Amino acid sequence: MLREVEGGVDAAACCPAEVEVPSTQGLDAIVQFTNTDKLHQKLLYLQCIPAAATSTNYDDNIDVLLPLMEELGHDEDQPEEVKLEIAAQLPALGRILHDQQQSSGCEPMDGSNHLLRLVNLAVRLLEDEEERVVLASQTAVLEIAPWLDHTQLHETLLPSLDKLMLCPEHEIRSAVTQLYAHLGPALLSSSEGSPAQNADAIQGVLMQRVLDQAEDMDFQVRREVAIGLAVLGAALPAKGNHDPLLGAYVTLCSDRVWAVRKACADILPEIAKLAKAEIRETQLLPVFDKFCEDVSHWVQTSALQQLGPFISTLEAHHIPQSLLQRVIAIPDLEVTGDEASQLRLATAFNFPAVLASAGQEKWPQLQPAHSKLLLDREPAVRRTLACSLHELATLLGAERALADLGPAIQELCRDKHADVQEGLVNFFPALLAKLPCESRASFFQTLTQSLSLECSTWRCRIGLATQLGSLASLEGLQPDILPIAMMLCQDPTAAVRSAVAKQMGRVVCALWPFQQAKQGRSTAQAADAHKEDESSQLADGVRDISLHQAEDLHYHTRDSDMQREIDPIANVRLALARVLGLLRSTELADLPEVLGTLDVLARDKDSDVVNCIKQRPVHKIEPDI
């Protein structure tokens, strides 16, 4: 970082020892050393330009920095590294000048004229042979263009880009085509014009320029046109005229070069969202079928990867059986390599969306494919299915989900791969919530057996620990929660113990009504017995658990050489202190386990633990009689 001094920026503050330190400060130092022959020094001071501009007034930036950038950018003899650094600094400098212009009271037209100079410099750098310079220049144009007024956009920027489209180099034409497409979303975020003006600029100006390149002699430009159609289509108003865009897309889908057809296959779902239902059925469905039968393996693969998203754009009665058959056939495709695994992964990821679009009456047809994916050799496929089981259960309903997904859940609960276990645990409360109450305990027990210390990694156990609060609130699981909580509290990994300690508040609050019911009190009576204060609820829950399992109250302590030692991790001790500190106002305060643990924590070397123990609950908690 540059150090601010009187009159500007202290350039010496950012100079390495081998770089000559300027005798001047601020903008004078920038000018002095960006004109040096030392490349490293020049690059260093180019990187300092945003900091210098921020600490300099608007007029000096316009009089000094802007001409300097233009001089360097138009010098064809500058090294590629310098051109890249200039292009990279243009967005930041443009943002600074725009903010300074608004706060200085300068006329908006004057301010946008200065920004236009930066845009023109970026357009100039688009002609560079270095790809990195071109990409940085594209970014600069896209970030600064929304601050231009519409006159400058139509009369200066776009004509400058149009001239570049006449260049013989296809790299330049491809870069400009990308700019045409991405200027649409940039204009939507513009504060310079009304939404109607910006929409007209996209529809009438940018869209036509992109469509004009659909017949370019170079396939790379046509490929950028295909990609740009999806970008511009998303920026068009929902009620806009999409017919020219759809016509160009259908034409490009039959392009003689496979790379263009693959680009069209990649964006089919985005185009389908823009089309009316009739167009999707009469034009886009045949296009998809052609992609699946294409002579190019890459086009076929891209189309099948987009199968799920494409189906999700169709209404149930417009989904032909042939599309569902393609979904069913993917697990059995005789394809090897990464493409095959990516196809199965995409199918697993999109399975809930396919079922939601097709309707649950199509589940009997789709279930065999789902069962085969559950046995996939790739852990990523099985993990994806594990993460989406709760979505399928929601679509199928509780009873049908139990009958049809029950074996799948048991299979995934017993999966030994850590990634699959972790994915299942993260969404396990959501999954069990969609199943009948009486079935939850069986699945929970299977999962916890798989996540025992001998059979799982600490990442899986910490995932289970963070879900304990949510699991404890599910009806049917309360008898099984406490033993698992106590097991995790004795885990050898500190992160697991800390995670479960943070969940103990939610756990004991969820178990309190259950324990009261076991003692013969109704749920309503238990609810009446609750204190409204959260601290009282937590202490009641801890006290209730302690009366039934007093020997486990010191769940974060360990036996070593017949002496009890508190957990060595400060965060775990802090979480323990927050729970046990509430017991000081109850009858449990006299228990030897409580007194001993509180006494040790009160002398803890960590001040946060000590302060937590010193704090007393606001409300006196009366014991039950």
Secondary structure, 3 states (H helix, E strand, C coil): CCEEECCEEEHHHHCCCCCCCCCCCHHHHHHHHHCCCCHHHHHHHHHCHHHHHHCCCHHHHHHHHHHHHHHHHCCCCCCHHHHHHHHHHHHHHHHHHHHHHHHHCCCHHHHHHHHHHHHHHHHHHCCCCCHHHHHHHHHHHHHHHHHCCHHHHHHHHHHHHHHHCCCCCHHHHHHHHHHHHHHHHHHHCCCCCCHHHHHHHHHHHHHHHHHHHHHCCCHHHHHHHHHHHHHHHHHCCCCCCCHHHHHHHHHHCCCCCHHHHHHHHHCHHHHHHHCCHHHHHHHHHHHHHHHHCCCCHHHHHHHHHCHHHHHCCCCHHHCCHHHHHHHHHHHHCCCCCHHHHHHHHHHHHHHHHHHHHHCHHHHHHHHHHHHHHHCCCCHHHHHHHHHHHHHHHHHHCHHHHHHHHHHHHHHHHCCCCHHHHHHHHHCHHHHHHCCCHHHHHHHHHHHHHHCCCCCCCHHHHHHHHHCHHHHHCCCCCHHHHHHHHHHHHCCCCHHHHHHHHHHHHHHHHHHHHHHHHHCCCCHHHHHHHCCCCHHHHHHHHHHHHHHHCHHHCCCCEEEECCEEEECCCHHHHHHHHHHHHHHHHCHHHHCHHHHHHHHHHHCCCCHHHHHHHHCCCCCCCCCCC
